[in-house]
């Protein structure tokens, strides 16, 4: 099939883009890797495509006051290899799993987050890190925490006349460790289940947070500091990874019974997704904790 007829505009500023979005039925075009297939199958019929790629202020990556700022038209592949993004390790861990190289060459970080596919990696990264979404509209600019941004499958709090102009990710500090894992039938397919983990080790305190994707209608985040501390109490503060994974297994099963609520489908049952998620969670939390110990030691030695 081919897309239904539509008008096309290419504004040169954010304000001009917002003016175009004020028209009934307008839709933003950035990378187009999700939008164009929807148009081709006529699942969406926007009256106007507002191409924001000529807006210079939306194409920037910068570091500012402890955050990494990624503009709306920055490509995923650019983020994957830009030196500045090493300050947010979870982005670099997740991006190789986003589609294929050709998709990442055109797809944008902000576009993936705004699309809010339940199986997508980048919304889960944003949720785990509690990133901030900057949304512009006719009435001004809003800053929205990731926990309030995603409301359901492919649904966010962005209004029809608003534009996600940038996402701000917190820069990792000494004592942080991260984990990322997903399972799909083939590399580049949508994940049957995936987890994103951040662990912080400060003196004798351990904080841990996990976001799961592919298992609900939006990324599901949980503070699992208590579960990690209980596992460490059973195996000691500097365990071998296999021992910590075994200690975490029972806690992981309990967590996933709560967060995995998607129904079974042709690809996997709910029970199978829970087993997948539990295994990924135990593995990645153990890895993230050990990385946090090394990061804390390196931070102390500087």
C-alpha positions as CSV (number, residue, x, y, z in Angstrom):
1,X,0.0,0.0,0.0
2,X,0.9,3.6,-0.3
3,X,0.3,6.5,2.1
4,X,-2.9,8.5,1.8
5,X,-2.4,12.1,0.4
6,X,-0.9,14.6,2.8
7,X,0.7,18.1,2.8
8,X,4.4,18.5,3.6
9,X,6.1,21.4,5.4
10,X,9.7,21.9,6.5
11,X,9.9,24.7,9.0
12,X,13.2,26.3,10.0
13,X,12.5,27.0,13.7
14,X,10.8,25.5,16.7
15,X,8.2,28.2,16.7
16,X,7.3,27.7,13.1
17,X,7.1,23.9,13.7
18,X,4.7,24.5,16.6
19,X,2.6,26.8,14.4
20,X,2.3,24.1,11.8
21,X,1.4,21.5,14.5
22,X,-1.4,23.8,15.5
23,X,-3.3,22.8,12.3
24,X,-5.7,19.9,12.7
25,X,-4.3,16.5,11.8
26,X,-0.6,17.5,11.6
27,X,2.1,15.0,12.6
28,X,5.8,15.4,13.4
29,X,8.4,13.8,11.1
30,X,11.9,13.4,12.5
31,X,13.5,10.1,11.6
32,X,10.4,8.5,10.2
33,X,11.3,4.9,11.1
34,X,8.1,4.3,13.0
35,X,5.9,6.9,11.2
36,X,6.5,6.0,7.6
37,X,5.5,2.3,7.9
38,X,2.3,3.5,9.7
39,X,1.6,5.8,6.8
40,X,2.3,3.1,4.2
41,X,-0.2,0.7,5.8
42,X,-2.7,3.6,6.2
43,X,-2.9,3.0,9.9
44,X,-2.4,6.8,10.2
45,X,-3.7,9.5,7.9
46,X,-2.3,12.9,9.0
47,X,-3.3,15.9,7.0
48,X,0.2,17.4,7.2
49,X,3.7,16.1,7.9
50,X,5.8,18.6,9.8
51,X,9.4,17.8,9.0
52,X,11.6,19.2,11.8
53,X,15.0,18.2,10.4
54,X,15.7,21.8,9.2
55,X,15.4,23.2,12.8
56,X,19.1,23.7,13.8
57,X,18.5,23.8,17.6
58,X,17.0,20.3,17.6
59,X,20.1,18.6,16.2
60,X,22.4,19.1,19.2
61,X,24.0,16.8,21.8
62,X,25.4,18.7,24.8
63,X,26.4,18.2,28.4
64,X,25.0,20.8,30.9
65,X,24.8,20.8,34.7
66,X,25.1,17.0,35.2
67,X,22.9,16.1,32.3
68,X,23.3,14.9,28.7
69,X,20.9,16.8,26.4
70,X,19.8,15.1,23.2
71,X,17.8,17.1,20.7
72,X,14.7,15.8,18.8
73,X,16.5,15.2,15.4
74,X,19.7,13.6,16.8
75,X,20.1,10.1,15.2
76,X,20.4,7.0,17.3
77,X,23.6,6.0,15.6
78,X,25.1,9.4,16.4
79,X,24.3,9.0,20.0
80,X,25.8,5.5,19.9
81,X,29.2,6.7,18.9
82,X,29.4,10.4,20.1
83,X,32.1,10.8,22.7
84,X,29.8,12.8,24.9
85,X,27.4,10.0,25.4
86,X,29.9,7.8,27.2
87,X,28.7,9.7,30.3
88,X,25.4,7.8,30.1
89,X,26.5,4.2,29.8
90,X,23.0,2.8,29.6
91,X,22.4,4.5,26.3
92,X,25.4,2.9,24.7
93,X,24.4,-0.5,26.2
94,X,20.9,-0.3,24.8
95,X,21.4,1.3,21.4
96,X,23.0,-1.7,19.6
97,X,19.8,-3.6,20.3
98,X,17.5,-0.9,18.7
99,X,16.5,-2.3,15.3
100,X,19.3,-2.6,12.8
101,X,22.2,-0.3,11.8
102,X,20.2,1.2,8.9
103,X,17.3,2.0,11.2
104,X,19.6,3.6,13.8
105,X,21.1,5.7,11.0
106,X,17.8,7.5,10.5
107,X,15.8,6.9,13.7
108,X,16.0,9.4,16.5
109,X,16.3,8.9,20.3
110,X,13.5,11.4,20.9
111,X,11.3,9.8,18.2
112,X,11.6,6.4,19.8
113,X,10.7,7.8,23.2
114,X,7.8,9.8,21.9
115,X,6.5,6.8,19.9
116,X,6.4,4.8,23.3
117,X,6.4,1.3,21.9
118,X,6.0,-1.1,24.9
119,X,8.8,-3.3,23.5
120,X,11.2,-0.4,22.7
121,X,14.6,-0.1,24.6
122,X,15.0,3.7,24.8
123,X,11.7,4.4,26.7
124,X,12.9,1.9,29.3
125,X,16.3,3.5,29.6
126,X,14.6,6.9,30.1
127,X,12.4,5.4,32.8
128,X,15.2,3.7,34.6
129,X,17.3,6.8,34.7
130,X,14.3,9.1,35.4
131,X,15.2,11.2,32.4
132,X,13.5,14.5,31.8
133,X,11.4,15.2,28.6
134,X,11.3,18.8,27.4
135,X,8.0,19.4,25.6
136,X,7.3,22.7,23.8
137,X,3.8,24.0,22.9
138,X,2.0,27.2,22.2
139,X,1.6,27.9,25.9
140,X,5.3,27.4,26.7
141,X,7.8,24.7,27.7
142,X,7.1,21.8,30.0
143,X,9.7,19.5,31.7
144,X,8.2,16.1,32.4
145,X,9.8,13.3,34.4
146,X,9.9,9.9,32.7
147,X,7.7,8.4,35.4
148,X,4.9,10.7,34.4
149,X,5.5,10.7,30.6
150,X,4.4,7.2,29.5
151,X,0.7,6.5,29.9
152,X,0.1,3.4,27.9
153,X,1.0,1.5,24.7
154,X,2.3,4.1,22.2
155,X,0.7,6.9,24.4
156,X,2.4,9.7,26.2
157,X,1.3,13.0,27.8
158,X,2.5,15.0,24.7
159,X,-0.5,17.0,23.2
160,X,-1.4,17.0,19.6
161,X,0.0,20.5,19.2
162,X,3.2,19.9,21.2
163,X,6.7,18.8,20.3
164,X,9.3,16.8,22.2
165,X,12.3,19.0,21.7
166,X,14.9,17.2,23.8
167,X,15.5,14.5,26.4
168,X,17.8,15.1,29.3
169,X,19.6,12.1,30.8
170,X,21.5,12.3,34.1
171,X,25.2,11.7,33.8
172,X,26.5,8.6,35.7
173,X,28.4,9.3,38.9
174,X,31.2,7.3,40.5
175,X,29.7,4.3,42.3
176,X,27.1,3.6,39.5
177,X,26.9,0.3,37.7
178,X,24.5,-0.5,34.9
179,X,22.9,-3.6,33.2
180,X,21.0,-4.2,30.1
181,X,19.5,-7.4,28.7
182,X,16.7,-8.4,26.4
183,X,15.5,-11.5,24.6
184,X,14.1,-11.5,21.0
185,X,13.7,-14.2,18.4
186,X,16.2,-12.5,16.1
187,X,18.4,-9.5,16.7
188,X,16.5,-6.4,15.8
189,X,13.1,-7.9,16.5
190,X,10.9,-6.5,19.2
191,X,11.9,-7.8,22.5
192,X,9.8,-10.5,24.2
193,X,11.2,-9.3,27.5
194,X,14.0,-6.9,28.5
195,X,15.4,-5.2,31.6
196,X,17.4,-2.0,32.3
197,X,19.2,-1.7,35.6
198,X,21.0,1.0,37.5
199,X,22.8,0.3,40.8
200,X,24.4,2.9,43.0
201,X,26.9,2.0,45.7
202,X,27.8,4.8,48.2
203,X,29.8,3.8,51.3
204,X,27.6,1.0,52.8
205,X,24.4,2.0,51.1
206,X,23.2,0.3,47.9
207,X,20.4,1.6,45.7
208,X,19.0,-0.3,42.8
209,X,16.3,0.4,40.2
210,X,15.1,-1.7,37.3
211,X,12.8,-0.9,34.3
212,X,11.2,-3.8,32.4
213,X,10.0,-3.6,28.8
214,X,8.1,-5.8,26.5
215,X,6.0,-7.1,29.4
216,X,3.4,-4.4,29.9
217,X,1.8,-1.6,28.0
218,X,4.6,0.8,29.0
219,X,8.0,0.6,30.8
220,X,7.5,-0.6,34.3
221,X,10.0,0.6,36.9
222,X,10.7,-0.6,40.4
223,X,13.0,0.3,43.3
224,X,14.6,-3.0,44.2
225,X,17.2,-1.8,46.7
226,X,15.7,-3.9,49.4
227,X,15.8,-7.1,47.3
228,X,19.5,-6.5,46.4
229,X,20.4,-5.8,50.0
230,X,18.7,-9.0,51.1
231,X,20.6,-11.0,48.5
232,X,23.9,-9.4,49.6
233,X,23.2,-10.2,53.2
234,X,23.0,-13.9,52.1
235,X,26.2,-14.0,50.1
236,X,28.4,-11.2,51.4
237,X,29.3,-7.7,50.1
238,X,31.8,-8.9,47.5
239,X,30.3,-12.0,46.0
240,X,31.1,-13.8,42.8
241,X,28.6,-13.1,40.1
242,X,27.1,-16.6,39.9
243,X,26.5,-16.6,43.7
244,X,24.8,-13.2,43.6
245,X,22.6,-14.3,40.7
246,X,21.4,-17.3,42.6
247,X,20.7,-15.2,45.6
248,X,18.7,-12.8,43.5
249,X,16.7,-15.4,41.7
250,X,13.9,-15.8,44.2
251,X,13.5,-12.0,44.6
252,X,13.5,-11.7,40.8
253,X,10.6,-14.2,40.4
254,X,8.6,-12.2,42.9
255,X,9.3,-8.9,41.2
256,X,8.4,-10.2,37.7
257,X,5.1,-11.7,38.9
258,X,4.1,-8.2,39.7
259,X,5.5,-6.3,36.7
260,X,4.7,-8.7,33.9
261,X,1.0,-8.2,33.1
262,X,0.9,-8.5,29.3
263,X,-1.3,-11.3,27.9
264,X,0.1,-14.3,26.1
265,X,0.4,-14.1,22.3
266,X,1.7,-16.1,19.3
267,X,5.3,-15.4,20.5
268,X,5.2,-16.1,24.2
269,X,2.9,-16.8,27.1
270,X,2.7,-14.6,30.2
271,X,4.4,-17.3,32.2
272,X,7.3,-17.6,29.7
273,X,7.8,-13.8,29.7
274,X,7.9,-13.9,33.5
275,X,10.6,-16.6,33.4
276,X,12.6,-14.6,30.8
277,X,12.3,-11.4,32.8
278,X,13.3,-13.0,36.1
279,X,16.4,-14.6,34.5
280,X,17.5,-11.3,32.8
281,X,16.8,-9.3,36.0
282,X,18.9,-11.6,38.3
283,X,21.8,-11.6,35.8
284,X,21.8,-7.9,35.0
285,X,21.4,-6.7,38.6
286,X,24.3,-8.9,39.7
287,X,26.5,-7.5,36.9
288,X,25.4,-3.9,37.6
289,X,26.2,-4.3,41.3
290,X,29.7,-5.6,40.6
291,X,30.3,-2.8,38.1
292,X,29.2,-0.3,40.8
293,X,31.8,-1.6,43.2
294,X,34.5,-1.1,40.6
295,X,33.2,2.3,39.8
296,X,33.2,3.3,43.5
297,X,36.8,2.1,43.9
298,X,37.9,4.1,40.8
299,X,36.1,7.2,42.0
300,X,37.8,6.9,45.4
301,X,41.3,6.5,43.9
302,X,41.0,9.7,41.7
